Amino acid sequence: MEDEFYKTLKDELSNTFSDEYIYNVSLLIHQMAEDFYNEQKLKGKVYFDDSIFEYCLIDILVDIARLKYFHDIELVNYVKLMAYTASWCLKRKPFQMIEGAGTQYIYVNEQFALSLLLQASGCFAFDMKYAKEDIEKVEKSVEQIFYHLKYRNTNPQTLELLLIGVEKGKLLYKVG
């Protein structure tokens, strides 16, 4: 029974996406996870569960397929892809703590989702130069987003709205 379900799911995804698209999305998200893992020096404290990641990927692709059919669109934009990715990583939790790692790793999946959203927003890059008076505001904004990821509703729609809001705020900031 389970094999039939996966065969049907695989057929549905194959009918919606090319093998190249599935491969590229998988590679992109996996690379982002690997970069996060290395940058945060998680080895020996946290491991990345590839089986859980595969379920995340399936969930992301199924949701994107539904969006494509519902809105009759060919491609889903990057903001939507990152919002769905962050949301499913928060639900599935592909980063798993190793016993004895310490409480600072409890929210590692939320930290990963934060890194995805900040990267997708394009305005919180580490190499960006901020005015001294803005640094505190940027740090406060990042803290508020992280709080939301830990304690609030993190469905893809709220995360997409967050990214759109950040983008619009960037435009207003440039105008002002």
C-alpha positions in Angstrom: 0.0 0.0 0.0 2.8 2.4 0.9 4.7 1.6 -2.3 1.6 2.5 -4.3 1.3 5.8 -2.6 4.9 6.7 -3.3 4.6 5.5 -6.9 1.5 7.7 -7.4 3.3 10.7 -5.7 6.4 10.1 -7.8 4.2 10.0 -10.9 2.5 13.2 -9.9 5.7 15.1 -9.3 7.2 13.7 -12.5 4.2 15.0 -14.4 4.5 18.5 -12.8 8.3 18.9 -12.8 11.2 17.8 -14.9 13.8 15.6 -13.3 16.2 18.5 -13.8 13.9 20.9 -11.8 13.5 18.4 -8.9 17.3 17.8 -8.9 18.1 21.5 -8.9 15.6 22.3 -6.1 16.9 19.4 -4.1 20.5 20.4 -4.7 19.9 24.1 -3.9 18.2 23.4 -0.6 20.6 20.7 0.4 23.5 23.0 -0.3 22.0 25.7 1.8 21.6 23.2 4.6 25.1 22.0 4.2 26.5 25.6 4.2 24.4 26.4 7.3 25.7 23.2 9.0 29.3 24.1 8.3 29.0 27.9 9.1 27.4 27.1 12.4 30.0 24.4 13.3 27.4 21.9 14.1 29.5 18.7 13.7 29.4 16.6 16.8 26.4 18.5 18.2 23.7 18.2 15.5 23.3 16.0 12.4 21.4 16.5 9.2 18.9 13.6 8.6 18.7 13.0 4.9 15.6 10.8 5.3 13.7 13.6 7.0 15.1 16.0 4.3 13.7 13.8 1.6 10.2 14.2 3.2 10.7 17.9 3.4 11.6 18.0 -0.3 8.5 16.0 -1.2 6.3 18.2 0.8 7.8 21.3 -0.7 7.4 20.0 -4.2 3.8 18.8 -3.6 2.8 22.3 -2.3 4.5 24.0 -5.2 2.7 21.7 -7.6 -0.6 22.6 -6.0 0.3 26.3 -6.4 1.1 25.9 -10.0 -2.2 24.1 -10.7 -4.3 26.4 -8.6 -2.8 29.7 -10.0 -2.1 28.2 -13.5 1.5 29.4 -13.5 4.6 27.9 -15.0 7.1 28.8 -12.3 6.9 29.6 -8.7 9.1 32.6 -7.6 12.1 32.3 -5.3 10.3 33.9 -2.3 7.6 31.3 -2.4 10.1 28.5 -2.7 12.0 29.7 0.3 8.8 30.3 2.3 7.7 26.7 1.7 11.2 25.4 2.3 11.5 27.2 5.7 8.0 26.1 6.7 8.5 22.5 5.9 11.9 22.4 7.6 10.3 23.9 10.7 7.6 21.1 10.6 9.9 18.1 9.7 13.0 19.3 11.5 15.8 17.7 9.4 18.5 19.0 11.8 18.6 16.6 14.8 20.4 17.2 18.1 22.9 14.7 19.2 22.5 13.6 22.8 24.3 15.9 25.2 24.7 18.7 22.6 23.3 21.3 24.9 20.3 23.5 25.0 21.7 26.1 22.6 20.9 23.7 19.8 17.2 23.3 20.6 16.2 25.8 18.0 18.6 24.7 15.3 15.8 24.2 12.7 14.5 27.6 13.5 18.0 29.1 13.0 18.2 27.3 9.6 14.8 28.7 8.6 15.9 32.1 9.7 19.0 31.8 7.5 16.8 30.8 4.5 14.5 33.8 5.0 17.3 36.3 5.6 19.1 35.1 2.5 15.8 35.2 0.5 15.1 38.7 1.7 18.4 39.9 0.4 18.7 42.7 2.9 20.4 41.1 5.9 23.6 40.0 4.2 26.7 39.8 6.5 28.7 41.8 4.0 26.2 44.7 3.8 27.3 48.0 5.3 24.8 49.5 7.6 24.7 53.0 9.2 25.7 52.8 12.8 22.3 53.9 13.9 20.6 51.2 11.8 22.6 48.2 13.2 20.5 48.0 16.3 17.3 48.2 14.3 18.5 45.4 12.0 19.5 43.2 14.9 16.1 43.8 16.6 14.3 42.9 13.3 16.3 39.6 13.1 15.4 38.8 16.7 11.7 39.4 16.0 11.8 37.1 13.0 13.5 34.4 15.0 10.9 34.8 17.8 8.2 34.3 15.2 9.8 31.2 13.9 10.1 29.7 17.4 6.7 30.6 18.8 4.2 31.7 16.1 2.4 30.2 13.1 5.0 29.4 10.5 2.9 28.4 7.6 4.3 29.2 4.1 1.8 32.1 3.7 3.0 34.0 6.8 6.6 33.5 5.9 6.0 34.7 2.3 4.2 37.7 3.7 7.1 38.4 6.0 9.5 38.3 3.0 7.2 40.6 1.0 7.0 43.0 3.9 10.8 43.1 4.2 11.1 43.7 0.4 8.5 46.6 0.6 10.3 48.0 3.7 13.5 48.0 1.7 11.8 50.0 -1.1 10.4 52.5 1.4 13.8 52.9 3.1 15.4 53.7 -0.2 12.8 56.3 -1.0 12.9 58.0 2.4 
